[in-house]
Amino acid sequence: MIIRNIAAIVSGMDEEYPYHIIRGINKFAKDNFLNVSYFAAYGNIAGTNGSDIGELSIYNLPEFSKFDGAILITNTFANPELRESIINKVKAANIPTIIFENRDHEEFYDISIDNYSVMRRLVEHLIKVHDVRVFNFVSGPLTNPEALDRFNAFKDVLSENGIDLDENRIFYGGFKSYDGIRAADDFINSGLELPDAFVCANDSMALSLMSKLQRMGYKIPDDVIITGFDHTFNARNSSPVLTTVRRPLYHSGFQACSLLLDLINGEERPHHTLLDAEPVFTESCGCKQEESPDIIEFKMNTYERIERTYTSVHMLNRLIAGLSSASSLEECVLAMIQMLKMLDCEKFSLCLISDWEDTYHSLSFDDEAYYSEFMTAPLIWDNENVKYMANFPSRQLMPEPLTTGGNINYFLPLNFGGRCLGYIVMTNSDFPIYSLLCHTMTMNISYAIEHVSKFNFLDPLCKIYNRNGFVQNAEPLYRDCIADKSPITVGFVDLDDLKTINDTYGHKEGDFAIKSIAEAIDASCGDKNVCGRFGGDEFVIFGKGDDFGDKFKKDLLDRISDINLKSGKPYKLSASIGFITTVPSRSDAMIDLIQRADTKMYEIKKERHKNR
């Protein structure tokens, strides 16, 4: 049997819209022995760009030409540049592709609903049946075609009915549930009177908005009407039940995968598939509920969600406890193994960039490459069998390629801020799509890896930065001096006669000498400057200002003198110190300044030996 491999691109799998589509895709894939690999990030979790840069690197991992086809749920992306970047890469791969809610690319086959028409019907109902005249609108990201169609339909219906659109009553959201809370806060802070209705571009925002207003004492729909879009499980079972738009999400995912397989097999299919969608007028707008809820199904689904949540929280608490005390990658792996014993996951791979320990080398979104040529897999969990792989090509994606069909893989990023550390792969587990805690899990693993990598920043003997730690921490100071056009002083310190101390008194005394000089350098450096051990008996210092060098030298020599006075050692510590002070420009490399200070120090050291 030929095994087909499909790449799927999505953002924010913890929202109910992609969840149902993914379930439909997975059902068809398993029934037809297709392997589907999802590449997914969450994005905008902190409301800033910094964390996103590291997360979004996951979309640069797949080489699409190695797949038989692709499914793009790119309507879940708020960032238009990222969306177009992914689309262009898939086009270049020239593979059969299904895209959701986007007719702008004739190379692709799309599955859509008529967002504009169905939103028109919903808003017209509010005006004609419920006499709504004052509207607030909570939009999705208008760079998203679906969000734009819904917004345009809303505006057009208001205009056709002689209702003025007040810009102050529009909240521009991003389809996330917390945007509904932000929209409520924005309205409260606006000082405007309560509208007749809040029209929301999806259910997630509508439900969180409704919950916030209810906590404030507003009654829905007596005080204000609220509507959504998507007919999700939570919308169908909210109180009051949400007026919304029913769309066949599960069916659309199933059909997308079926259509893609036909295209891969060379069969002709229409370029555009339009699925039915219809408004569901129910309690939150003041209408009677159309259908009686299936109480047994509701209780079963609710029970399952509660049990999964309890299990996930317990599992995550154990993981966090284990990771928080980890001081090595091995200890992090042990904590993850304990988690995996509680998680329904057939296979789990922890994949790190080859130089993950040197985190100042970690790749950022601005780099030409996002992942190193080779990855390391310190943990491969395969049906409770644990192993590791020292390195494997990042183009291979998984440490151990799949040899069977019907597998569902989730590739999730590991990053610390803008730094890409690697990714995890979860195979044949629903945890990434059903649990809101999956993102919490990946963040905690990322933070733990970053934490243990910092142990590689410190010199174990001196407890000050080693070469890697110095470069990472000196770079911001160096960039500040370039930006401010302010002078920087670079110093190089060499411990004198270390070989003589080692040969005469032993390496234990040599270690004492190195530690003592390091402590004196650290104390003389001050909190706002940076020092580190570059190796052996050599130390480097960065200090801001043209007067730093003289002050540092005086403080250091005074401290060395004090050590010699109090230590009672049969030898005297001394050090050669060389400095350069300059106003760096963007063309100056930091390492060049260090080498110049090193040269200056050796000139001084040579002169001192000559004078002796």
N, C-alpha and C positions, 0 to 999 in steps of 0.2 A: 504493500500500500504506500502511495506517495504521501509524505507528511507535508502539509502546507503550513507556512508560518506567516502570521499576520501581525503587523505593528498597529497599535491603537494609541492615539494621543488624546489626553484629557487633562483638565485642570480641576482641582477641588473635588475629589471623589466622595468627600463626606457630605455633599449636598444630595438631596433626594432626586433631583433631575437626572444627573449622570448615573446615579445608583441604579435606577430602573432600566436605563438604556444598556448599561454594562451587564446587568442580569440577563437581558435578552440576548446580547451578543454571546455571553458565556454559555447559555443554554444551547444555542445552535452550534457553537464551536465544539462543545463536549460531545454532542450527538453525532457530529460529523468528523471527529478526530482532527480538528484544527488546533494548532497551537497559537494562542493569542498572547502577545506581550504588550502590556500597558506601560506607557512612560508617563508618569504623573507627578505633578508638584501641586502644592496648595497655593502659595503665593499671597502676598499682601497681608500676611498674618499679623505683622507688626505695624502695618500702616506706613511702612517706609520701604525704600528701595534696597537697603543694605542686605537684608536677609533674602530678598527675592533673587538677587544676583547669584548667590550660591545655589539656591533651590532650582532655578530655571536652567541651570547647566544640564539637568537631566535630559532636556529635549535635544541636546547635542550629542547624546550618547549613541543613539541608533544610526546605523548606516542603512538607510531605507532600501537601497538597491539589493541588499541581502534578503529582503522579505519578498514574499509572493504577492502581497497586497497590503493596503493600509486603510484604517478607519479613522477619520479625523472628527473628533467631537470638539472642534476648535471654537464652537460657539460658547464654550465655557470659559474662554480666555477674555480678560478685560483689556489686555495689552495688544493693540493692533499690530505693532511692529513685530512682536514675538509671533503672533498668529501668522502674519505674512511670511516671516522667516521660515517657519515650519512648513507652510504650504509650498514655498519655493523649493525647499529641499526635497519634498515628496515629488514635486513635478520633475525635478532633475533626475530622480530615480526611475521615472517612467514605469511605474507599476500601477496596476488597477487600484483605484482609490474611491472610497465612499466618504462623502463629507456631509455633515449635518447642517441644515439650515443655512446654506450658502450656494447661490446659483451664479456666483461671479467667475467661476473657473470651469470652462467647458471641458478641460481635460479630466475633470472628476465627475462622478455620478453622485447626485445629491438626494437626500431624503429630507423633506420639509413639511411643515404645515403652513397654512395661510395666516400668519400672525396678524397681518393688518386687518383682514376681514373679520376674524373672530373677536379681536379687541374692539372693533367698531360695534359689533353686536352687543358686547357687554356694556360699553359706555352708553349706547343708545337706550338700552334697557333701564339703566339708572336714571336717565333723563326723563324718559317717557312714562315709565311705570312708577318710579319713586320720586319724581319731580326734584331731582338733585340739580342745584344751580351753582353751588360753590364746591370746587374740587381741589384736593391736593393730590399730586401725582408723585409716586416713588418709582423712579426709572431704574433700569439696568444700565450698564455702561453703553453709551450711545455709539461707541466704536463697534459694538456687537450688532450684527444685522437684525437679529430678533428683537433686541431691545429698541432699536431705532424704528422698526416697523410698528411696534406697539405704541411707542411714544407718538409717532406721526398719526396713527389712527386716533389716539386720544385727542390730539390737538385738532384734527380735522373735524371730528364729531362736535367738539365744543364750538368751533367756528361756524359750522353749519347750523347750529342751534342758537346762535347769537349770544354765546357765553364767552366773556373775556377770560383769557388765560393770564393769571397773575404769576409772574416769574418767581415771586417770593414763595409761592405754594408748590414749587417743584423741587424735589430733592433728588440729586443725581447719585444713585447708588451703584453697587457692583454685583447685584444678584445674590450677595451673601446674606445669611440670616441676620447678622449683626448690623447690616445696613438698615433694617427695619427699626432697630433700637435707635440708631443714629438719626433716622428720619423723624422719629417721635421727639427726640431731644431737640432737633433742629426746629420743629414746629413749635414746641413749648417755648424755646428761646426767641422765637420770632415775634411774639406778642400778638399774633393774628387771632381772630376769632376761629372757633372750631369749624371746620368745613362740614358740608353735608356728607361728603364721602372721601375716603382715601382710596385711590386706585393704585394698586401696586403691580409692578411688571412681573412678579413671580410670587409663588406661595411662601417661600422661605422668608422674604421680607415682610409679606403681609401678616404672617403668623406672629413674628416677633414684634411687629408694630402693634398688632391687636393685643398681645399679651401685656405690652408696656402700658398701653392706654387703659386696659382693664385694671391693672394694678394702681393706676392713678384715680380710679373711681368712675371712669367712663363706661357706659353700657353700650354694647354693640348688638343690634343696629339702632337702638332707641336714640342714642346721642349722636352717633356717627356710623355710617356704613363703611365697611372695609371689603375690598375684593382682591383676589390674587390671580394666579395664572399657573396651571400645571396639573391641578387635581391630584396632589400628592396624598400619601397615607395620612399624614398629620392634618392636612386640610380637610380631608373627609371625616376626620374624627375629632376635630377641634370643637370647642364650645364657645360661641355658636359655630355651626358648620360653615366653612368658608365658601362664599360665592367665588367661582373661579372658572378656569377653562380646562375642560377635559381633553387630554391629548394621549395618544397610545404610545407611551414611552417604552415599555417593555417590548411591545410589538415592533416598534421602530428599530430597536437594537437587534432583535431577532431577524427582521427583514433585511437590515443592513448587512449582516453577516452572510445571509443566504444570497443576497444580490452579489456580494463580493466574490463568493465562491463560484457563482455562475460566470462572472467576468474572468476569473483566474482560469477557468476551464474553457475559455474562448467562446462562450455563448453571448449572443446579442441581447442587450437589455436597454430599456429606455433610460435616457440621461437624467430625467427628473421624475421623482416619485413624490406625489403629494398625498399626505395622509389626512384623514378627517380630524377635525377639532371642533368642539362646540362648547358654548358657555353652559355652566351649571349654576342656575339661580337658586340659592338656598338661604339659610338663616341669616348670614351676616349682612345681607342686603334687605332683609325683611320678607323674603319669600319663604314658602313652605319647602321643606326638604323633599326633593323629587323621589328619592328612593329610600326604603327602609334599610338601615344599616344591619349588616350581618353581625349580631352581637357575639356569636361563638367565634367567628373569624377574628373579630376585633380583639376579643379576650386572648385568643391564642397568639396573635401578633404582638399584642402588648406584653404578654407574659414573656415571650421569646426575647423581646427587646430589653426588658428589665433584667432578665437572667444574663443576657450577653453583656449588658452594661456592668452588672455586679462582677462578673467573671473578669471582664477587661480591666476594671479598676483594681481588683485584687492583684491581677497579674502585673499590671503596670506599677503598682506600689512596690511589689517585690523587685521588679526590674530597677526602679529608681533607687531603692535601698541598696541593691547590689552595686549599681554603677557609682553611687555617691561615695562609696568607700574604696573604689578601685584606684590603684596607683600604677597599673600596667594594663596593656592591651589584653594580656592573658586573663586578668581578673575581670575585665569587661566582658570577655567571651564567656566566662563561667556564669556571669549574671544573665547573659542572654540565653544560655542553655537552660537555666532554671525557668526563664520566661517561656521558652519554646515547649517545655514539658507541659505547660498549661494551655498552649495555643494550638488550635486545630490548623496545623500547617504542615503539608507534606514535605516541603523543602524550603530551606531558608539559607541564603548566602549573604555573608557580610563581605563586601568588595571595597577595598580601599586603594586610593592612588598609591603608586609605588613609593613615593616620598612623603607619605602622610605624616611621618614624625617631624619632618622639617616643614612645619605649617606655614612658614613665611614663603615657602615655594608653592603653596597650594594655589590652584588655578582659579582665576576669576573670570567673570563673564566677558571681560574685555580681551582675554587672551585668544590667540588663534586656535589653540587646542584646549579642551576643557578637562579631559581626562588623560592621564599619562598613557604612553603606548602599552605599558604592561600594568596590570593590577595585581594586588595580592588579596587572597581570600583567607583570612585567619579563622573563619568559621564557615563550614558547610554542614548544615543539618539536613540529613536525608533519611526520613522515616526513623528518627531517633538515633541514627548512626552519625557520629561526629568525626569530621576530618578537616583538613585545611589544605590550601594550595599556595605554594610560595609565590608563584606568579602565573598569570595567563594573559593573553592579548585582550586589551579592552575591546577590540573589534568583535571578539567572540561573545561579548556581553555576559555570558554565564560562565562560571569556572568549569562546569561540566555541561556541555551541550546536551540538550534533550534528544533522546533516541526514539521517543514515542509521540503519538498525537493526542489531542484532547486535553492539553495542559494550559492552564491560565497562569501567566506570570505577571507580577506587578513590580516594576522597577521604580524605586522611591529614593529621592536624593538624600545624601548625608552632607551637611554643610554647617559651617559655623560662620554666621554673618555672610560676607561675600566670598568666603573661602570654600571651595569644593573639596570635600574629603573623600568622596566616593559615593556608593549607593548600596542599598540592600535589594535583594530579589526574593520575593515571597511567591511560592508556587503552590497552586491549588489550595488557596485559603481565601475565605470571604472577608477576613478581618479588615483588609484595606478599604473595602467599600461599605461595610455595615457599621464600622466603629468610628465614632468621632475621636477616639483615642489613638488611632493609628499614627496620626501626625505627631501627637504627643510622644509616642514611642520613638519615632525617628529623630525627633528633636533631642530627646534625652540620650539616645545613643550617640548622636553627633556631639553633644556637649561633653559626654564622657570621653570620647576619643580626643577631642580638643584638649580636655583637661590632662589626660595622661601624656599627650604630646608635649605639654608644657614641662613635664618632668625632663624632657629632652632639651629644654631651653636652659636648664640650670646645670652648672658644673657640679658634679656630686661631691667633690672635695671642698670647693670654696663656697658653695651655695650662692654664687653670683652667676650672671648669665654666662653660658658658653658662647662659642662663635655664632651658632644659629640664633640663640636668644638675643645676643647683642645686635645682630643685623636686623632682626624683626623689630626690636624696640628702639633702635637708634634711627630707623628710617623715618618715622613720623617727625622726630626732632629735626632731622636733616631737611625734610620737605618744608617744615615751618620756616627754617632759616632761608631757604630758597625763595619762598613766597614773600617773606618779610624783608628780604635783602639785608638780613642781619648777619653779623659775623658768627662763625662757629669755630670752636677750638677743638682740635683733634689731638689727643695725647697717646703716646705709647710708652709703657713702663716695662722694664725688664729687671727681674730680680738678679742681683749680682751674685756670682760665685755659688750657684745652686749645686753644680757638679762637685765642688769642693766639700760642701756640707754633706751631700749624699755619700761621697767616698770616705769622708773622715768620720762622720757621726751616724751614718745610716739613713735609709730612706724615710724612716719615721720622722727624723728631724727635718729632712727635706720637705716632707708634707707639712710639718709645722710651719716652716719658713714660708711656703707657698700660701697656706691658709692665713697666716698673719699678715702678709703683704696684701692679700685679697681683701681682708677685713679693713685694713687701713685705707685701701683705695676706695672701697665702697663707702666708708664713713666720710672720706674727703670729697667724694663726688657730689653728694647732696641728692635730694629727692627728684629734682627736675632735670638732672643730667643722667647719662647712661654709661655704665662701665661693664666690662666683661673679660673673661679669661679667653685669650685666643689660642692657648695651647702651651703646655710646658710651663715656662716661667715668664710668659709674655701676657701683658694685659693692655687693653685699649679703652680709651675714655672719649666720650663726646660731651662737650659742654657748650652752652649757648653764651655768646658774649666774648668780647676781645680781652676782658680782664679775668676770664675763668682760669686760664693756664697758670698765671702767677699765684693766684689764691690756692688753687689745687696743689701746686707743687709745695708751697709753704706748709699747708695742712698735712700733706702726706709725709713730708720729712719730719715734721714735729711728731706725728704718730709713730713713725718708725723709730725715732729716738726714744719715745716713751716705751715702746715694746722692748727695745734693747736694755733700757734701764730696769724694767720690771721682770723680764723673763728669766734672768739668771742663767741664760744659755752661754756655753763656752765660745760662741761665735757672735758676730755682730751682723745684723741684717742691713742691707743697703740696696738701693735701686737706681738704675739709670732712667732718666725721664726726658723724653723729647716731645716738643709740641710744634704744631703749626696752627696759625689762625688765619682764616680767609673768609671772604663773603662768597659762598658757593653760587654757581649758576646752574641752570638746567642741564648744561653740557658736561658738568662735572660728575664723575662717578664717585659714589661714596667710598668704594674700595681704593680708588686712586688716592684719596685724601689720607686714608689709613696707611697706605704704603709710603706716602711722603712723611708722615709722622714717624713711621718705623725707621725710615732712612735717617731722619733727624736724630732719633734716639741712639742709633748705632754710631753716628758721628760723635755724639756726646760720650758714649761708652768707650769708643776708641780713644778719644782725647783723654778720658780719665785714666785709662790703662797706660797711656803714654806718659802722663804726669807721674804715675806711680813709679 
